[in-house]
């Protein structure tokens, strides 16, 4: 290897001497031989110095080995340029040949064997490392020319690493660079990623020739696959290039054949494409003729069997011009557009749009088969200005009819003002709208478009635009005026000859403004669901200086108002009248209405709705509040009063939330006391109302019933489900706080009640049912305290308080003075609040206690009579039940206990108990407690403490709140067993004796009076007998202490 400094080879010149010229000639010849010999033997050092000098001049770090140096041929090997660890260029062998031209040596040919070039392309800059100093030196003013030399390239390869991916290059060839060179060039990029796109299997392969100093490349540029984030995809694309560069390499001309597989951009698809291109690029300008055709075009909006364009492109640095023809075959609706029309048709079912859309869709599908498009166009763009001209364009359907024609159409835009349009257009074809229009520019720059659409009919649906005028000013502002006429079905209804004026303008700075003055909307007939108005109109006015509709920088805005509304018509067969005070609407903004009154039905039986205040905020949806709402439905005897809450309307659905209101019975004499709620909810969608609320008793705030309601406005049918999860009766809540009908029937209730009810209604009638259950309910009834009542009551008319026949309630205990257990009461509620008690029966001291049938009318003041019948009462069990420990009695009794309740209170009227034969015994079996009796009294008591009787009759009369007079009569008396006999008992045993005992005592203390005679410690808690409530307040009036009448017994004949 040789490393050389930058030394220049010396030049010698032998002086000519004419003196002694033969000797001098010989000497010169010798010197030349010696010099040549010296040069020959020093050639490698000299050449090394020359190469090293040149490398130093260019600043190239390089190493090499000199293989051979000759006068004409020099060979280097193992050339390495750049960092030996990461070289920029390596050449296995370099051969150069030098020839003399005009006496000067020049390089006539270069042979490079297996050169390897390494580079990098990053941030838009190509670099080959240390070679950049040579390759990208300053530009020369002289025109570029290829070197005048021959080049032989053997297995040349290169690798360029880039930000997008690696590119491999291979080249071979030989010949003179200015003419005669022939070779091949290939490049491949397995994967490239450029600006959001990923390319795979990109390759270039072809022949390279140079003729007349003009390089020419012929070969294909191929791309296996292209995928971009923006949705662009391309498969199997190829470009057959034939391009020839100019001598100074400042231009190129050629042709290309285009071939592509599937192409897609977003939702646009093309099955394949082909075409030709002839181009010339010189002095920063291009001229190209193109003819491209694609097959299988599919977009969401349109599809075509084939589309094509042919024309001329002219482009310079500041201008682009396209002029050509556009063609198409088999144009038809795209799948998405067709599906959108079908979906719109389905969504518009029941409206006038459905048949119109269906007819138009069918006609477009029919005409699409065999359709043809032909259009010419000119596009010019210079700077920001763009001009598009379509001299003529026609779309013919498969039937041959002209579906669309455009003539003399022009669009001009500069990005600063509204684009200006001009031209004529018309649509037609069987089953399609017939629209004609003309755009014309008038003096002053105004562009006026006048168009009409003849009545377009499908079945009984029709739409017409008798006149529409558009005016575009020179500054781009648009104004429009006209009229639309509609007839056909509307969502949930129908319109006949609905006339809607069209009036407004559009400006670039302010946007769209429509209806700047009061506008009257008229109709011959307007029906919504079962609601019908005829030959009416509604006039809406904009705010002062504004427009009803505005669309501009602040978005869509609507502002309209009416001082009042007064509409009348029918809802089904029922008259309806809608009146209101002032109404105002602003979107986005607020909706406000006051004093809205709706009457439904004949005046005498109308259902009435009144809304004192309605407010809303209008944005993406409509939401607001309402207050002072009263609802009185004629078919439902319950009124919703003073309702307040929030409401929202979106997606065709009205929703009320957080509603509070008072529910009242409409009858003059309320069956139910008012209930309130704070969580009412209601929705209205598809003319169906769904509502739910938890109704509470106002004072205690206890949840009473959960009401779930559904009402169909179309059929006037509805129902309400009432769920009672569990009402707790205690000192805070009593039955009479829910219904005044409970007064005088039930009080002091303790326990839970649960159940369900349902109310169904139509326009003609209302029905209601329900079932309510208690497992254990204690309460005070007119005939005594009741404990452990259980059972289910089933209503056949819940609102009318009517039950099914023979309802039963089981009663664990009842205490009409003496507690009885385990009874059954049979009853029913009949119309007009008539309570029919069919009877009750309880096991009673080995006998039965029966409540005889009785009728009473709830909620009215009347005399009520109850009769308790006692059969087979065992006196011994009676004494045991009353815990009279020192008394013993035998006998069986029957009788009745009539109870009467009127405005003066309750009383026993002619109560009577009589013993059955053969009588029984009454005896005292305890110790005498009265120590201060006389000896004679003790003697008599000891003799008479056990008496047998043949007949005993007990009579009771008196007020339940006061004293009961009880008369006890004994007859057929004789001394019982276990008593002492003496002269007195022997004397009176032969006499007929009758005892008459009168006891005056409060009714609920009567039974304990006997024990109190001999056991003063026996004192009962009055609350356990129902005499006082839980707070100690007396339930009955206080009376004097018990008084036992002195004996009036006397001998009887």
Buried (B, 14 or more C-beta within 10 A) or exposed (E): EBEBEEEEEEEEEEEEEEEEEEEBEEEBEEEEEEEEEEEEEEBBBBBBBBBBBEBBEEEBBBBBEBBEBEEEEBBBBBBBBBEEEEBBBBBBBBBBBBEEEEEEEEBBBBBBBEBBBBBBBEEEEEBBBBBBEEEEEEEEEEEEEBEBBBBBBBEBBBEBEBEBBBBBBBBBBBBBBBBEBEBBBBBBBBEBEEEEBBBBBBBBBBEBBBEEBBBBBBBBBBBBBBBBEEEBBBBBBBBBBBBBBBBEBEBBBBBBBBBBBBBBBEEBBBBBBBBBBBBEBEEEEBBBBBBBBBBBBBBBBBBBBBBBBBBEBBBEEEEBBBBBEBBBBBBBBBBBBBEBBBEBBEBBEEBBBBBBBBBBBBBBEBBBEBBBBEBBBBBBBEEEEBBBBBBEBBBBBBBEBEBBBBBBBBBBBEEEBBEBBBBBBBBBBEBBBEBBBBBEBEEEEBBBBBBBBEEBBBEEBBBBBEBBBBBBBEEBBBBBBBBBBBBBBBBBBBBBBBBBBBBBBBBEEBBBBBBBEEBEBBBEBBBBBBBBBEEBEBEBBBEEEBBBBBBBEEEEBBBBBBEEBEBEBBBBEBBBBBBBBEBBBBBBBBBBBBBBEBBBBEEEEBBBBBBBBBBBBBEEEBBBBBEBBBBBBBBBBBBBBBBBBBBBBEEEEBBBBEBBBBBBBEEEEBBBBBBBBBBBBBBBEEBBBBBBBBBBBEEBEBBBBBBBBBBBBEEBEBBBBBBBEEBBBBEEBBBBBBBBBBBBBBBBBBBBBBBBBBBBBEBEEBBBBBBBBBEEBBBBBBBBBBBBBBBEBBBBBBBBBBBBEEBBBEBBBBBBBBBBBBBEBBBBBBEEBBBBBBBBBBEBBEBBBBBBEBEBBBBEEEEBBBBBBBBBBBBBBBBBBBEBBBBBBBBBBBBBBBBBBEEEEBBBBEBBBBBBEEBBBBBBEEEBEEEEEEEEEEBBEBBBBBBBBBBBBBBBBBBBBBBBBBBBBBBBBBBBEEBEEEEBBEEBEEEEBBBBBBBBBBBBBBBBBBBBBBBEEBEEEBEEBBBBBEEEEEBBEEBEEBEEEEEEBEEEE
